[in-house]
Amino acid sequence: MTAFSESVRKYEELCEQNDVPAETVMAFLVELSQRERYDLYLHYEEKMPAKLEKEFDEGMARILKQEPMEHVLGYSWFYGYKMIVNEDVLIPRPETEELCANILGRMDEYFPGNETIECTDVGTGSGAIAIVLAKEEPKVHMSATDISEEALVTARKNAEINGAEIQFTAGDMLKPLIAAGTKLDVLVSNPPYIPAQEKMEKSVVDYEPHVALFGGEDGLKFYRMIFEDCRKVLKDKAFMAFEMGWDQRERMSALVEEILPGTRYEILKDMNGKDRMLFVYFNL
């Protein structure tokens, strides 16, 4: 058996040699061992239990081949909630947690007197955004759509394990909402926004669903589709919230002004100072 410290140092060196962030090693060990980081450091020179060492070695072998740690674990943490992740859904990103926090804040500001808030997450993927909004805001009646039936299987499981009440519907963008005569207070979407020709990390291209990544030639295909049809599903007073690419401010602003002229909107920066969130307001 190997000491925790020895194993961690070995894999940190291997990560650096294989273009994997070295901090992945401790993050993976913390999750696998189900122990707090400080507790591992207190016992850093002790031998690893044989079962844990075997799982750690097998998992790190996969991670060193660029497989995402979350896929090796089978789950990811998002806004404090545990989410199943696999090849059918995107791994939720920290930037998307910021989107959720801003949506919840805008709901309080925009609908202070509402008993209920009708909200849909379009292109829900793992269901992460929908679950956070449903759990964190008691007024929300949450629904979610996705074109991928496989993604919806995972989203339903995530809603179940987190005790979130969400109505899931399969369909392309706003089509199922229009067909059902839905009227929303809030429309949320984190659509595919990577331009088709943009180069991506191997861990993303090889292991995450391309249907959830690429947004046409300019990355704005799905925003364009939503902007063109959104008034069919929004109430008179409503807002839309989106995640966007950090370098899309000018193109996104032009698109909003072209398709939704006169509508108030704002682009918010994430904690790293990058333009990552778009909010569009109706009848403020």
C-alpha positions as CSV (number, residue, x, y, z in Angstrom):
1,M,0.0,0.0,0.0
2,T,1.1,3.5,-0.8
3,A,1.0,6.6,1.4
4,F,-1.6,9.3,0.5
5,S,1.3,11.8,0.0
6,E,3.3,9.6,-2.2
7,S,0.3,8.7,-4.5
8,V,-0.8,12.3,-4.7
9,R,2.7,13.5,-5.7
10,K,3.1,10.8,-8.3
11,Y,-0.2,11.6,-10.0
12,E,0.4,15.4,-9.8
13,E,3.6,14.9,-11.8
14,L,1.9,12.6,-14.3
15,C,-0.9,15.2,-14.7
16,E,1.6,17.9,-15.6
17,Q,3.1,15.5,-18.1
18,N,-0.3,14.7,-19.7
19,D,-1.7,18.3,-19.8
20,V,-4.2,17.6,-17.0
21,P,-4.6,20.2,-14.2
22,A,-2.6,19.0,-11.2
23,E,-5.4,20.1,-8.8
24,T,-7.5,17.3,-10.3
25,V,-5.6,14.8,-8.2
26,M,-6.7,16.1,-4.8
27,A,-10.2,16.9,-6.0
28,F,-10.6,13.3,-7.2
29,L,-9.2,11.9,-4.0
30,V,-11.5,14.0,-1.8
31,E,-14.6,12.8,-3.7
32,L,-13.4,9.2,-3.9
33,S,-12.5,8.9,-0.2
34,Q,-15.6,10.9,1.0
35,R,-13.3,12.7,3.4
36,E,-12.6,16.4,3.9
37,R,-9.4,17.8,2.4
38,Y,-8.1,18.9,5.8
39,D,-8.7,15.3,7.1
40,L,-6.7,13.9,4.3
41,Y,-3.8,16.2,5.0
42,L,-3.9,15.2,8.7
43,H,-3.4,11.6,7.6
44,Y,-1.2,12.5,4.6
45,E,1.7,10.1,5.5
46,E,-0.5,7.2,6.3
47,K,-1.1,4.3,3.9
48,M,-4.1,4.4,1.7
49,P,-6.7,1.6,2.3
50,A,-6.3,-1.1,-0.4
51,K,-9.8,-0.6,-1.9
52,L,-9.4,3.2,-2.1
53,E,-5.9,2.9,-3.6
54,K,-7.2,0.5,-6.3
55,E,-10.2,2.8,-7.2
56,F,-7.9,5.8,-7.1
57,D,-5.3,4.2,-9.5
58,E,-8.0,3.0,-11.9
59,G,-9.7,6.4,-11.9
60,M,-6.5,8.4,-12.4
61,A,-5.5,6.1,-15.3
62,R,-8.7,7.3,-17.1
63,I,-8.2,10.9,-16.1
64,L,-4.7,10.9,-17.5
65,K,-6.2,9.9,-20.8
66,Q,-8.2,13.2,-20.7
67,E,-11.5,11.6,-19.5
68,P,-13.3,14.2,-17.3
69,M,-13.0,13.5,-13.6
70,E,-16.8,13.9,-13.3
71,H,-17.4,11.1,-15.8
72,V,-15.0,8.8,-13.8
73,L,-17.0,9.7,-10.6
74,G,-20.4,9.6,-12.4
75,Y,-21.5,12.9,-10.9
76,S,-20.7,16.5,-10.5
77,W,-21.6,19.1,-7.9
78,F,-23.5,22.2,-9.0
79,Y,-24.8,24.9,-6.6
80,G,-24.5,22.4,-3.8
81,Y,-26.6,19.8,-5.6
82,K,-25.3,16.4,-6.8
83,M,-25.9,15.9,-10.5
84,I,-25.4,12.6,-12.4
85,V,-23.3,13.3,-15.5
86,N,-22.4,11.1,-18.5
87,E,-21.8,11.1,-22.2
88,D,-25.4,12.3,-22.9
89,V,-25.1,15.7,-21.0
90,L,-22.7,18.5,-20.5
91,I,-20.9,18.7,-17.2
92,P,-22.3,21.8,-15.4
93,R,-19.8,24.6,-15.2
94,P,-19.1,27.1,-12.4
95,E,-20.0,30.0,-14.6
96,T,-23.5,28.5,-14.9
97,E,-23.9,28.7,-11.1
98,E,-23.5,32.4,-11.4
99,L,-26.2,32.5,-14.1
100,C,-28.5,30.7,-11.6
101,A,-27.7,33.2,-8.8
102,N,-28.5,36.1,-11.1
103,I,-31.7,34.6,-12.3
104,L,-32.9,34.1,-8.7
105,G,-32.0,37.7,-7.8
106,R,-33.9,39.0,-10.9
107,M,-36.9,36.9,-10.0
108,D,-37.1,38.6,-6.6
109,E,-36.8,42.1,-8.2
110,Y,-39.1,41.5,-11.1
111,F,-41.9,39.5,-9.6
112,P,-42.1,40.6,-5.9
113,G,-45.9,40.2,-5.7
114,N,-46.3,37.0,-7.7
115,E,-47.6,33.9,-6.0
116,T,-46.1,31.8,-8.7
117,I,-43.4,32.2,-11.4
118,E,-43.7,30.2,-14.6
119,C,-40.3,29.3,-15.8
120,T,-38.8,27.0,-18.4
121,D,-35.2,25.9,-19.0
122,V,-34.8,25.4,-22.8
123,G,-32.2,22.8,-23.7
124,T,-31.9,21.6,-20.1
125,G,-29.2,18.9,-20.6
126,S,-28.5,17.4,-17.2
127,G,-31.3,19.5,-15.7
128,A,-28.9,21.4,-13.4
129,I,-30.3,24.9,-14.0
130,A,-33.9,23.8,-13.7
131,I,-33.2,21.9,-10.5
132,V,-31.5,24.8,-8.8
133,L,-34.3,27.3,-9.8
134,A,-37.0,24.8,-8.6
135,K,-35.2,24.1,-5.3
136,E,-34.1,27.6,-4.5
137,E,-37.2,29.6,-5.4
138,P,-40.5,28.2,-3.9
139,K,-42.6,30.3,-6.2
140,V,-41.3,28.7,-9.3
141,H,-43.3,26.3,-11.4
142,M,-40.5,24.7,-13.3
143,S,-40.5,23.0,-16.7
144,A,-37.7,22.0,-19.0
145,T,-37.2,20.9,-22.6
146,D,-34.4,19.2,-24.6
147,I,-34.2,17.8,-28.1
148,S,-32.2,14.8,-26.7
149,E,-34.3,12.0,-25.2
150,E,-31.1,10.6,-23.7
151,A,-30.4,13.9,-21.9
152,L,-33.9,13.9,-20.5
153,V,-33.4,10.5,-19.0
154,T,-30.5,11.9,-17.0
155,A,-32.3,15.1,-16.2
156,R,-35.3,13.2,-14.8
157,K,-32.9,11.1,-12.6
158,N,-31.3,14.3,-11.3
159,A,-34.6,15.9,-10.5
160,E,-35.6,12.8,-8.6
161,I,-32.5,12.4,-6.5
162,N,-32.7,16.1,-5.6
163,G,-36.4,16.2,-4.9
164,A,-37.2,18.8,-7.6
165,E,-40.6,19.0,-9.2
166,I,-40.0,19.7,-12.9
167,Q,-42.1,18.9,-16.0
168,F,-39.8,17.6,-18.7
169,T,-40.7,17.7,-22.4
170,A,-38.8,16.5,-25.5
171,G,-38.6,18.9,-28.4
172,D,-36.6,21.3,-30.4
173,M,-36.1,24.7,-28.7
174,L,-39.4,26.5,-28.3
175,K,-41.5,24.3,-30.4
176,P,-43.0,22.2,-27.6
177,L,-43.8,25.3,-25.6
178,I,-45.5,27.0,-28.6
179,A,-47.5,23.8,-29.3
180,A,-48.7,23.6,-25.6
181,G,-49.7,27.3,-25.6
182,T,-47.2,28.0,-22.7
183,K,-47.0,31.5,-21.3
184,L,-43.8,32.2,-19.2
185,D,-42.6,34.7,-16.7
186,V,-39.0,33.6,-17.2
187,L,-37.3,31.8,-20.1
188,V,-33.9,30.4,-19.3
189,S,-31.4,28.8,-21.7
190,N,-27.8,27.8,-21.8
191,P,-27.7,26.8,-25.5
192,P,-24.8,25.5,-27.5
193,Y,-22.8,28.6,-28.3
194,I,-19.4,27.4,-29.6
195,P,-18.8,28.3,-33.2
196,A,-18.6,25.1,-35.4
197,Q,-14.9,25.6,-36.4
198,E,-13.6,26.5,-32.9
199,K,-10.9,24.1,-31.5
200,M,-11.8,22.5,-28.2
201,E,-10.0,20.6,-25.5
202,K,-9.7,16.9,-26.1
203,S,-11.5,16.1,-22.8
204,V,-14.5,18.1,-24.1
205,V,-14.6,17.0,-27.7
206,D,-14.1,13.3,-26.9
207,Y,-16.4,13.0,-24.0
208,E,-19.2,15.6,-24.1
209,P,-22.2,15.6,-26.5
210,H,-21.5,17.7,-29.6
211,V,-25.2,18.6,-29.9
212,A,-24.9,20.5,-26.6
213,L,-21.7,22.3,-27.6
214,F,-21.8,23.8,-31.1
215,G,-24.1,26.6,-32.1
216,G,-23.7,26.9,-35.9
217,E,-21.1,28.9,-37.8
218,D,-21.1,31.9,-35.6
219,G,-22.2,30.2,-32.3
220,L,-25.5,32.2,-32.3
221,K,-27.8,29.8,-34.1
222,F,-29.9,28.9,-31.1
223,Y,-30.1,32.4,-29.6
224,R,-31.4,33.5,-33.0
225,M,-34.1,30.8,-32.9
226,I,-35.2,31.7,-29.4
227,F,-35.3,35.5,-30.1
228,E,-37.4,35.0,-33.2
229,D,-40.1,32.9,-31.4
230,C,-39.9,34.1,-27.8
231,R,-42.8,36.5,-27.8
232,K,-45.1,33.5,-28.6
233,V,-44.3,32.0,-25.2
234,L,-43.7,35.0,-22.9
235,K,-46.2,36.9,-20.9
236,D,-46.3,40.7,-21.4
237,K,-44.0,41.2,-18.4
238,A,-41.2,38.7,-18.5
239,F,-37.5,38.2,-18.8
240,M,-35.1,35.8,-20.5
241,A,-31.7,34.7,-19.2
242,F,-28.9,33.1,-21.1
243,E,-25.3,32.0,-20.7
244,M,-23.1,33.1,-23.6
245,G,-19.6,32.9,-24.9
246,W,-17.1,35.3,-23.3
247,D,-16.2,36.8,-26.7
248,Q,-19.7,37.3,-28.1
249,R,-20.7,40.7,-26.6
250,E,-20.7,42.6,-29.8
251,R,-22.4,39.9,-31.9
252,M,-25.0,39.2,-29.2
253,S,-25.8,42.9,-28.8
254,A,-26.3,43.3,-32.5
255,L,-28.5,40.2,-32.6
256,V,-30.8,41.4,-29.8
257,E,-31.1,44.8,-31.4
258,E,-31.9,43.3,-34.8
259,I,-34.5,40.8,-33.7
260,L,-35.9,42.4,-30.6
261,P,-35.5,46.2,-31.3
262,G,-36.3,48.5,-28.4
263,T,-36.0,45.7,-25.8
264,R,-33.9,46.4,-22.8
265,Y,-31.1,44.0,-22.2
266,E,-27.9,43.7,-20.2
267,I,-24.7,41.6,-20.5
268,L,-23.2,40.6,-17.2
269,K,-19.7,39.6,-16.4
270,D,-18.7,36.5,-14.4
271,M,-16.4,36.5,-11.4
272,N,-13.4,36.4,-13.8
273,G,-14.5,39.6,-15.5
274,K,-15.7,37.9,-18.7
275,D,-19.0,38.6,-20.5
276,R,-20.9,35.5,-19.8
277,M,-24.6,36.2,-19.1
278,L,-27.3,37.9,-21.2
279,F,-30.6,39.1,-19.7
280,V,-33.5,40.5,-21.9
281,Y,-36.4,42.3,-20.2
282,F,-39.9,42.8,-21.4
283,N,-42.2,45.6,-20.0
284,L,-39.9,46.5,-17.1
